[in-house]
Amino acid sequence: MKSEQMKPLKIGELTARLPIIQGGMGVGVSLSSLAGAVAAAGGIGVISTAQIGFYRPDFEMNPLEANLKAVKEQIILAKEKAKGGVIGVNIMVATRNYKEYVMAAVRAGVDLIISGAGLPKNLPEYVRGYAVKIAPIVSSEKAAKVICRLWDRNHLCVPDMVVVEGPLAGGHLGFSEKELSPFMENNSDGISQMMADYDGEIRRIIRVCREYGEKYEKEIPVVVAGGIDTPEKTEHTLSLGASGIQAATPFVATEECDAHNNFKEAYVKAKKEDVVILKSPVGMPGRGIKNAFLEKVARGKRDKIHCKQCLENCNPATIPYCITDALIRAVKGDVENGLVFCGANVDKIRKISTVREVIGNILGKENI
């Protein structure tokens, strides 16, 4: 994409020089090192708060307290590394004690809160009086209408930004198993048709945001995520009317990523046939890399579970494994016995590079 066409991403008075957000990845994949590097390079760096305190010595005994301390620690570290750039956090609505995580991030001085895995109905109430910007994650026009209507009616405000996560995204997905069936069947025609249809959904979401933005005399930028990893895909997305793109998977295989090197190498080695749609213990479909752990789960093997109090809708008595434990094992380097979430295009990653290289590969090298 030509540099004169590349506009900054503006969210109210916040401005990122480049229209790219690094998606939040828990547990421990996107912490201060990755987020700070992306922000320093001109994008928006995002820390995931999902079990963020796993590295602290008090995590096993008191995960909530450890996590809240880590939220503050990681935001402060990221802001130092960002050199004036924009730092955000991704906080899942499904997180237990959701409000406490929001308040910890706000008090630590975060610039932006991105929130999905549910609709953040009361987020405006929690941040009232603070300068932080707030952005819900949606996957459909219906969800965009619902959250804009709720915030308008109950809080007399609208989102500062909206993130649209499409079907090619990694981790937990905002689609039903039926909607994701082309990916489960590796049906290339079905996948192509779904993506073509989703362009229309993106346009409709942008229209909803424009309508509510006009009511409040503000622009609500829409940022699109899921499988956007080349300048051509970026240009196509921006041509739909989006203000920017969000990418996560490409940033994992970077020197700055906070995950263990084995985790990064799992991305480099992954082939197309290794990417699977899986059912998370909390009932949501997700996308990850096939390994010995997932094969064990498929055979009905059940782990011993010590609940870490991470998600609201999780019953330790019925789930096959603890998602926190599985993600921690992977991010610490035991990738065969842990859960490795990824995006649909992980097979395109060939080497461990740098944040600046990744941004250049996505936006076009002339833009960084």
Legacy VTK file of the C-alpha trace (Angstrom):
# vtk DataFile Version 3.0
C-alpha trace
ASCII
DATASET POLYDATA
POINTS 368 float
0.000 0.000 0.000
1.396 3.428 -0.920
2.575 5.468 2.040
0.500 8.516 1.119
-2.620 6.369 1.560
-1.593 5.049 4.965
-3.466 7.111 7.550
-2.821 7.059 11.309
-5.326 5.296 13.542
-7.159 7.895 15.605
-9.290 6.960 18.608
-10.529 10.268 19.942
-7.414 12.165 21.004
-5.307 8.971 20.907
-3.253 8.610 17.737
-1.150 5.693 16.548
1.117 6.576 13.632
0.295 3.263 11.934
-3.217 1.749 11.601
-2.295 -1.557 13.201
-3.163 -3.070 16.570
-1.340 -6.090 17.956
-4.041 -8.405 19.235
-4.008 -9.403 22.898
-2.909 -12.995 23.470
-3.114 -14.758 26.825
-1.819 -16.513 28.826
1.493 -14.629 28.857
1.994 -14.411 25.092
1.452 -10.656 24.810
2.857 -8.907 27.861
4.993 -5.761 28.179
7.835 -6.797 25.880
5.665 -7.397 22.809
3.135 -4.637 23.498
5.849 -2.085 24.226
7.752 -2.941 21.047
4.648 -2.633 18.841
3.717 0.718 20.394
7.287 2.020 19.999
7.168 1.020 16.320
4.051 3.141 15.753
1.192 0.676 16.229
-0.936 -0.050 19.288
0.503 -2.673 21.620
-1.950 -4.772 23.621
-1.386 -6.763 26.824
-3.747 -9.649 27.556
-4.874 -9.755 31.186
-5.899 -13.431 30.942
-4.097 -15.099 33.871
-1.434 -12.430 33.456
0.130 -13.135 36.859
1.064 -16.754 36.090
4.758 -15.897 36.468
4.385 -14.492 39.990
5.266 -16.673 43.017
1.881 -16.008 44.659
-0.156 -17.136 41.626
-0.920 -20.687 42.789
-2.135 -19.578 46.216
-3.950 -16.399 45.197
-4.367 -16.099 41.413
-6.629 -13.030 41.521
-4.243 -10.989 43.661
-1.263 -12.104 41.569
-3.087 -11.178 38.354
-4.098 -7.713 39.552
-0.529 -6.969 40.642
0.749 -8.177 37.276
-1.722 -5.960 35.378
-0.133 -2.916 37.000
3.431 -4.220 36.573
3.035 -5.062 32.905
1.274 -1.827 31.932
3.962 0.289 33.630
6.736 -1.719 31.909
5.001 -1.510 28.524
4.495 2.255 28.814
8.225 2.664 29.529
9.118 0.632 26.429
6.473 2.307 24.234
8.343 5.645 24.083
5.087 7.599 24.061
3.193 5.052 21.972
-0.287 3.711 22.703
-0.715 0.783 25.111
-3.955 -1.141 25.470
-5.200 -4.180 27.355
-7.500 -6.964 26.264
-9.840 -8.009 29.092
-12.299 -10.816 28.440
-15.829 -10.170 29.676
-15.972 -13.839 30.665
-13.190 -13.243 33.199
-14.186 -13.693 36.826
-13.874 -10.389 38.712
-13.987 -8.561 35.381
-14.540 -5.147 36.985
-11.465 -5.532 39.187
-9.275 -6.164 36.146
-10.737 -3.108 34.407
-10.065 -0.891 37.407
-6.513 -2.234 37.835
-5.743 -1.390 34.203
-7.308 2.067 34.404
-5.455 2.957 37.599
-2.187 1.812 36.020
-2.686 4.375 33.261
-3.595 2.199 30.290
-4.707 4.114 27.168
-7.241 1.674 25.726
-9.360 -1.261 26.888
-10.456 -3.815 24.294
-13.045 -6.264 25.568
-14.651 -9.360 24.057
-15.607 -12.970 24.904
-19.023 -11.603 25.788
-20.581 -8.160 25.548
-19.054 -5.584 27.931
-22.425 -4.121 28.920
-21.224 -2.187 31.967
-17.725 -1.193 30.858
-18.644 2.525 30.439
-19.855 2.640 34.046
-16.583 1.189 35.348
-14.353 3.713 33.541
-16.484 6.820 34.007
-14.303 9.776 34.964
-11.149 8.309 33.435
-9.553 9.274 30.112
-9.196 5.653 28.940
-10.769 4.683 25.594
-13.013 1.615 25.419
-13.640 -0.761 22.517
-15.889 -3.834 22.390
-15.060 -6.810 20.176
-17.860 -8.000 17.906
-18.180 -10.566 15.137
-21.546 -9.562 13.678
-23.733 -6.598 12.818
-26.221 -7.859 15.412
-23.615 -7.730 18.201
-22.507 -4.245 17.120
-26.100 -2.996 17.244
-26.720 -4.587 20.637
-23.673 -3.077 22.339
-24.134 0.371 20.770
-27.819 0.392 21.747
-27.077 -0.744 25.309
-24.357 1.842 25.870
-26.466 4.569 24.294
-29.539 3.757 26.385
-27.904 2.852 29.710
-24.723 4.936 29.771
-25.378 7.793 27.322
-22.267 6.966 25.329
-21.021 4.847 22.441
-17.756 2.942 21.878
-14.566 4.860 21.166
-13.629 2.098 18.726
-15.011 -1.275 17.635
-12.879 -4.334 16.867
-14.354 -6.849 14.427
-12.921 -10.357 14.813
-13.525 -12.469 11.729
-13.552 -16.260 11.310
-9.807 -16.484 10.539
-8.808 -15.152 13.974
-6.985 -17.222 16.588
-7.932 -18.370 20.064
-11.579 -18.290 21.095
-13.894 -17.400 18.219
-17.195 -15.551 18.144
-18.816 -18.011 15.747
-20.826 -21.201 16.115
-19.445 -24.596 15.149
-21.894 -24.626 12.237
-20.547 -21.319 10.940
-16.994 -22.624 11.267
-17.754 -25.964 9.557
-15.923 -25.047 6.305
-12.732 -24.694 8.352
-13.330 -27.991 10.175
-13.795 -29.742 6.824
-10.937 -27.796 5.190
-13.404 -26.866 2.449
-11.580 -24.199 0.418
-14.683 -23.213 -1.578
-16.719 -22.886 1.620
-13.987 -20.847 3.309
-13.683 -18.499 0.315
-17.440 -17.973 0.228
-17.606 -17.320 3.970
-14.846 -14.720 3.733
-16.534 -13.028 0.754
-19.806 -12.925 2.670
-18.003 -11.548 5.716
-16.908 -8.481 3.756
-20.576 -7.523 3.683
-20.826 -8.067 7.434
-17.866 -5.746 7.997
-19.500 -3.043 5.877
-22.727 -3.393 7.867
-20.859 -3.117 11.184
-19.121 0.030 9.910
-22.525 1.464 8.977
-23.856 0.788 12.501
-20.836 2.556 14.010
-21.249 5.496 11.663
-24.919 5.909 12.627
-24.225 5.860 16.365
-21.150 8.029 15.910
-23.222 10.698 14.176
-25.634 10.752 17.096
-22.769 11.560 19.475
-20.873 13.709 16.952
-17.796 11.498 17.064
-16.063 9.065 14.774
-16.076 5.422 15.874
-13.173 3.781 14.061
-13.638 0.132 13.130
-10.601 -2.161 13.236
-10.791 -5.591 11.598
-8.967 -8.715 12.809
-8.489 -12.234 11.514
-6.066 -13.469 8.868
-4.775 -10.053 7.769
-1.071 -10.639 7.194
-0.110 -8.964 3.889
-0.246 -5.417 2.436
-2.836 -6.622 -0.070
-5.154 -7.901 2.672
-4.632 -4.676 4.615
-5.494 -2.597 1.565
-8.602 -4.701 0.927
-9.756 -4.316 4.532
-9.242 -0.549 4.523
-11.117 -0.352 1.200
-14.193 -1.737 2.991
-14.172 1.380 5.189
-12.169 0.087 8.155
-9.830 2.503 9.931
-7.214 -0.109 10.746
-6.388 -3.774 11.150
-5.535 -5.982 14.103
-3.046 -8.843 13.878
-1.922 -11.299 16.536
-0.529 -14.561 15.140
2.273 -12.926 13.071
3.611 -11.181 16.192
4.124 -14.441 18.096
7.156 -15.471 16.037
9.128 -12.352 16.956
12.145 -11.794 19.169
10.080 -9.393 21.295
7.169 -11.771 21.982
6.901 -12.733 25.661
6.328 -16.465 25.047
9.008 -19.167 25.362
11.075 -19.819 22.237
9.528 -23.317 21.914
6.117 -21.645 21.581
7.417 -19.417 18.780
9.020 -22.411 17.042
5.677 -24.253 17.144
4.308 -21.442 14.969
7.271 -21.611 12.589
6.917 -25.394 12.195
3.110 -25.485 11.881
1.640 -26.704 8.592
-1.841 -25.997 7.250
-3.060 -29.454 8.263
-1.883 -28.872 11.849
-4.448 -26.103 12.404
-7.681 -27.351 13.958
-10.953 -25.980 15.273
-11.267 -27.169 18.866
-13.860 -26.923 21.595
-12.582 -25.020 24.611
-13.442 -26.312 28.108
-15.605 -23.204 28.514
-17.788 -24.212 25.566
-16.519 -21.802 22.923
-14.953 -22.971 19.669
-11.340 -21.993 19.173
-8.442 -22.453 16.780
-5.148 -24.060 17.728
-2.227 -26.244 16.653
-2.759 -30.008 16.768
-0.377 -31.712 19.208
-0.095 -34.604 21.656
-2.186 -32.719 24.217
-5.181 -32.252 21.897
-4.918 -35.871 20.770
-5.056 -36.958 24.423
-8.130 -34.770 24.994
-9.783 -36.285 21.907
-9.272 -39.768 23.391
-11.235 -38.701 26.462
-8.315 -38.386 28.859
-9.107 -36.036 31.734
-6.563 -33.964 33.660
-6.550 -33.478 37.402
-7.942 -29.963 37.865
-6.999 -27.347 40.426
-9.266 -24.399 39.586
-7.495 -21.061 39.026
-10.761 -19.045 39.063
-10.225 -17.648 35.564
-13.556 -17.723 33.718
-17.149 -17.298 34.874
-18.742 -20.121 32.898
-16.390 -22.936 33.815
-17.292 -25.934 35.949
-14.175 -27.815 37.154
-16.280 -30.925 37.789
-17.219 -31.369 34.134
-14.399 -29.918 31.999
-11.763 -32.257 30.463
-8.844 -29.994 31.374
-8.022 -26.641 32.951
-7.487 -24.141 30.146
-5.244 -22.016 32.374
-2.896 -24.921 33.109
-2.841 -25.972 29.445
-2.007 -22.466 28.255
0.654 -21.930 30.939
2.423 -25.186 30.020
2.555 -24.075 26.390
3.714 -20.502 26.975
6.465 -21.804 29.284
7.738 -24.048 26.494
5.988 -27.434 26.920
4.161 -27.105 23.605
3.374 -30.815 23.177
1.548 -31.003 26.522
-0.125 -27.600 26.395
-2.714 -25.685 24.400
-1.264 -23.603 21.563
-3.849 -21.189 20.178
-3.158 -19.705 16.740
-4.735 -17.944 13.763
-5.763 -19.637 10.519
-2.664 -18.519 8.612
-0.014 -19.687 11.074
1.447 -21.909 8.342
2.577 -18.767 6.494
5.131 -18.023 9.243
8.574 -19.229 8.189
10.965 -17.756 10.752
11.325 -15.840 13.984
11.683 -12.166 13.011
11.127 -8.804 14.714
8.123 -6.622 15.423
9.240 -4.073 12.822
9.629 -6.778 10.176
6.138 -8.106 10.920
4.580 -4.652 10.670
6.396 -4.094 7.378
5.138 -7.425 6.045
1.548 -6.514 6.938
1.395 -2.823 6.023
4.105 -2.648 3.389
7.744 -1.933 4.165
7.512 1.641 2.866
5.102 2.505 5.686
7.182 1.716 8.761
LINES 1 369
368 0 1 2 3 4 5 6 7 8 9 10 11 12 13 14 15 16 17 18 19 20 21 22 23 24 25 26 27 28 29 30 31 32 33 34 35 36 37 38 39 40 41 42 43 44 45 46 47 48 49 50 51 52 53 54 55 56 57 58 59 60 61 62 63 64 65 66 67 68 69 70 71 72 73 74 75 76 77 78 79 80 81 82 83 84 85 86 87 88 89 90 91 92 93 94 95 96 97 98 99 100 101 102 103 104 105 106 107 108 109 110 111 112 113 114 115 116 117 118 119 120 121 122 123 124 125 126 127 128 129 130 131 132 133 134 135 136 137 138 139 140 141 142 143 144 145 146 147 148 149 150 151 152 153 154 155 156 157 158 159 160 161 162 163 164 165 166 167 168 169 170 171 172 173 174 175 176 177 178 179 180 181 182 183 184 185 186 187 188 189 190 191 192 193 194 195 196 197 198 199 200 201 202 203 204 205 206 207 208 209 210 211 212 213 214 215 216 217 218 219 220 221 222 223 224 225 226 227 228 229 230 231 232 233 234 235 236 237 238 239 240 241 242 243 244 245 246 247 248 249 250 251 252 253 254 255 256 257 258 259 260 261 262 263 264 265 266 267 268 269 270 271 272 273 274 275 276 277 278 279 280 281 282 283 284 285 286 287 288 289 290 291 292 293 294 295 296 297 298 299 300 301 302 303 304 305 306 307 308 309 310 311 312 313 314 315 316 317 318 319 320 321 322 323 324 325 326 327 328 329 330 331 332 333 334 335 336 337 338 339 340 341 342 343 344 345 346 347 348 349 350 351 352 353 354 355 356 357 358 359 360 361 362 363 364 365 366 367
